[in-house]
Amino acid sequence: MKKTELLRGALIAGNDWCRARPEQITVWTEKGSIEIQATGESSFMYRYEIKVLAMDFPGHVDDLMLPLLDWVWKHQPDLLLNPDSNRKIEFEADILSDDAADILFTLPVWERVMVSNESGVAVATHLPEDRPRFCHGEWDAVFLDPDAGEVMP
């Protein structure tokens, strides 16, 4: 499951506090399952929850939410496009003091995996998420960075 490590990397890259204290960001998986369609195609889907815990976080929850939403837009865009789905992005805060809180995020994700046979060995290839069919939406304008070579589809 690759999305767990991708999300951790996005939070560390997108927040100065996380970058300075990566040991205080814990990312793990819970409640996983697989789904196989009866199409005959050699593929399956992992479905699971990602949990992200920022311990002793001194900033505003927006400072973590924005890089998290950026990651969601790029790796699980359906969560932002459907009100029933985006309500599944959850968070909890345990206020430790006037200056710090433990913040826990939970989000449901899935990963599509294609299985092929290479020289008699089964090989799994994790597929990227499809981009939404429409483009040039407000989320693209917020999260794509033309200076980094990111362009709207």
N, C-alpha and C positions, 0 to 999 in steps of 0.2 A: 504494500500500500504506500503509494508515493505522496499522496496529498498531505499527509501528516508532516513529513519533512519539508515539503514545499511551503506549507503554512508557517512553520517555525522560521524558516529562512526569510520569508516575506516580512514577518514581524520584526526580526532582528535587523533587516535591511531598512525597514520603514519607520523605525522609532529609535531615537538616540539612546534612550534609557535601556531599551532591550539590547541594543548593540553593545553598550558598556557593561551590561550585566546579564549575559545570555544564560547564566546558571540559574537565574531567577524566573526564567520562562520555561515551563514544563508543558509539553504537548504529548498527548497520548490518544489512543483509540479505545472506544467502548462500544458495546452492543453491535457487533458486526454480524453480517450474514452474506450469503451469496445468492444471486439470482441467475437462473439459466433459462433462456427463452426456448421454446420448442420449435425453433426454426431450422434446426439441423446445422446451424453455423457453429463453428468451434470457438465460442466466446462465452464469457460470463461477466457478471458485474458484482463488484464488492459494494455493499451498502453498510455504512458504519457512521458512528458519531465521532467527531474530533472534539476533544476537550483541550482547552488552553488555559493554563493557570499562570497569572502574573502575580508573583509574591512580593509583598511590601512595595507595591507600585505607588509612587508619589504624585503621579500626574492625574490629569483628567481622563475619564474613560474614553473620550473622543480620541485621545492620543494613541490608544490601542485599537479603537473601533475603525478608524479610517484606514490604517494599513490592512486590517482584517477584511474590510469591505472591498478594498482594492484587490486583494487576493481572491475573494469570492467572485468578483466581476470577471476575473481572468480564468478562474479554475472551476467555478460552480455557478455560472451566471443565472441559471434558472432560479436560484434562491432570491435574487434581487428582482426578478421580473414577475413573480407571482406572489400576491399578498398572502395566500395560504402557506406558501413555502417560506417567505422571508420572516414570518412570525416564528418559524422554527429556529432561527438564530437567537439563542438565549444567552443571558449573562446573569451573574450573581456577584455581589460585592460584599465582602466582609470588612467593615471599617475597623482598622486596627488602631488608628489614632487620628488626630487632626490632619496629619501629613501623609498617611499611607493606608492602602487597602490591598487585600488579596482579591483579585478579580478573576472570575472563572467564566469563560465563554464555552458554549456548546453549539456545534452546528452539524447538521446531517449532510453527509456527502456520499458520493458513489464514484467508483472508478470502473470504466469499461476495460476489459482485458480480452485481447484476441490471442488465441492459442494456435500455434503452427507447429509443423513437424520439420525440424532441421536435422538431417542426417540421422533420423531415427530417434531424436530427442525432442520431447515436447518443450516448447519455448513460449513464455508469456510475454506479450507486448502490451504495455499500458497505453491506451489511446487518449489523446487530448479531448477535452470537452468541445462539442460543437459550439461555434459562436452563434449568437442569436441571428435570426434571418434579417432583421432590420439593423440598420447601422446609423451612425452619427447621432446617437441618443445622448442624453445628458450624462449618463454614467461614463460613456466613452470620453466625453469632454473633461470630466473630472479626473479620471484615472489613467488615461493614456498620456505618455510623456513623449512629445515629438522630439525633444532634445536627446532622448535616449534611443531614437529610431522607431518608437512605437507609433503606428499610424492606425487610423480608423479603418476597419475592414471595408 
